[in-house]
Amino acid sequence: MCATTARLPGSLRRPQRSSIPPTAAACTLRLTSQPPIAIEAVERIDALFSIERDINGKPPPERRRVRNEHSRPLVTELETWLRKQRAKLSAKNEVAKAIAYSLNRWSGLARFLDDGRLCMSNNAAERALRCVAVGRHNWTFAGSDEGGRRAAAIYTLIETAKLNDIDPRAWLADVLARLPDHPARRISELLPWNWKTQNAAAAAA
């Protein structure tokens, strides 16, 4: 249940967004071994994913309602159970370490319960980064630290366009064509969500 957050100047945020600072969401615990405790932990987590599969694609308010009704009790039980299991294990035990890792990040791990926009896993973020992992075998180096930062900015913009249901190629081509004559003080107009709104309005006119 990971969410990637970034701090942007106020003018670059969606105007309807809350002014509350971004918060991080953590990932579910990962166990590579299969002792009884690990198997039960996976079964308990899978019960939560089963609920997620039923509400996948639903509006955020509906997802939050269902999570509060069905997922929250399971998450509370899971935390209690994990604490009991950790108390039975040696601190050096690998399962105990995995449990401790999750418990130390519990507020972030359970954050999806309070925000219907968040996913319970970080699969979407990992899919978005897959092109970086594949591409690095081709170009190997970014050239410099600054080159790496610029690449990260481009990746972020492209993935933001995708999240807003925009064709990244069409958006980028239009923005690059308009940039030379576009006032710097109005650069936020070219951000994906604003660009999409403007194009929709122009198409409806």
N, C-alpha and C positions, 0 to 999 in steps of 0.2 A: 504494500500500500504506500508506494512512494509517490511523492510529488516534487517536481523540480521547481524551485522558486527563484526569482531574480528581483533585485531591487532596482526599480526604474524611477527616473525623475517623474514628478507628478504629471507633467504634460504628456508623458509617454505611456501613462496607464490608461486603461479604459475609464472614461469619465464616470460610469455607473458603478465602478468598483469601490468597495469600502476603503477607508483610509487606514484600516488596521494593518500593521506591518505584516509581510508574508511570514508564514510559519512552515516548518518542514514536517513532512509526514514520513514515518519510518516503514521499513519492510518487515514482513513476517519472518520468523526465525527459520533458518535453513539447517537441516540436519542431513548429514551424508551417511551416517550409520543407521542401523535399523534395530536397536534394542526395543523392548516393549514400550518404554516411555516415549521413544521417538515415534513409534508406530501410532500410539494413541494421540500424540500431539498432531501428527499429520491428519488423522481422522477428524480431530476436533477442528482443525483449520479448514479441512475440506468441507465440513458442514457450513462454514461461513462462505466459502466459495460457491457452494450450491445456491445459497441465497443470492449471491452476486450474479450468478448466471440467470436467475429469474428476473432480476431488475435491470439487466444490462440494456442500455439504450433508453431507459425511462428518464423522464425529466429529473433534475437534481432534487427538487422538493419531495417527489415520490420516493426516490432512492433513500433519502434521509429518513422519511417516515417509516419505510419498511425496515431499514437498519435499526432504528430505535426500537421498533416493536419486536423484531426477530433476532437481529444480530447482537445487539447490546447485551442481552442476557448471556449469550454464548461467549462473548468476549470477557465478561465479568467472571464467568465460570472458568474460562481458560486461564486467566491471570491467577485466580486462586489455586487452580490445579498445578500450574507451573511453579508457583512459590512452594507448594507442598513437596513437589518432586525435587526441586533444587535442594531443599533442606535434607533430603535423604541421600544426596550424592556428595562425593568428594569434590572440593573446589577445582581439582585438577582433572576431573572427569570431562571428556569432550562434550557429552550431552549437557552437563552442568554449565559448561562455558557457553554453549549455544543458548541455553535457557537464560543465563545471566545477561547475555547480549541483548536479548529481546526485552527482558524486564527492565533493563536500564534505559530502554527507549520506549517504554510502554505508552507514554502520552502521545508520542508521534505515531506509534503503531495503531493506536485506537482513534486517531484523528479522523479517519474516514467516516466514523459514526456521526460526526457533527457537521460534515460537509458533503452533500450529495454530489458535488462535482469531482471529488477525489475517487480514484480507483483503489481497490484493496491491494493490487499488485503494481509493480513498476514495469509491467510488460510493455506498455505503450512507450515509456521512456527508453527502454532497451531496444525496441524496434527502431525508434528514431535515431539511435546511435549506431545501429548496425552498419549504416553506410560509411561511418567513420572507420570502424574496425576493418571493413572490407577494403576501403579506399587506401588506407595507410600502407597496404602491401604494394600499391601501385606508385604512390608518390613518396613514401618513406619519410620524407622530411617536410616541414612547413617552411623551411628556409631560415627562420629566425623566430624569436619569441613573439615579436610583433606580428609575424606572418601567422603564427598559431592563434593569436587573439583575433585576428581578422577572419580566419577560417571559422573560429567558434562563433563569431558574430553572424557570418553568412549562414552557417548551419542553423543558428537560432531563428533567424528571419525566415528561412525556408520552412522549418518545422512549424513556426507560428502560422505561416500561410496555410499549411496543410490542416492545422487544428481549426482554422476558420473556414474550411471547405473552399479554399481558393487554389487554383492552379498556380503553383510557385513560379513556373516559367512565364505565364502570362502576367502575373503580378510584377515579377522582377523586370521583365522587358518594358512594361509600361512605366515603372518607377525610374528606371535608368534613363528612359527617353525624356521624362519630365524633370528630372533632377537639375539639369543645368539652368533652367529658368524658374525653378520653384523657390520661393522665399524660404530662407533658413528658419525663420521664426514660425513657419507653418509646416515644418517637416513632419509633425505628428499626423498630418492629413494623409501621408503616404503609408502609414503603418497599416498592416493587413486588414484589421477590423474596420478602420476608417475608410480605407480604399474600397472595401467590399460594399460598405453602405453607400458611398458616393456612386459607385458603378450601378448599384441596384436602383438608386434614385434616377440616374441618367437614363437607364434602360426603361424606366416606367414613364419618363417624361414624354 
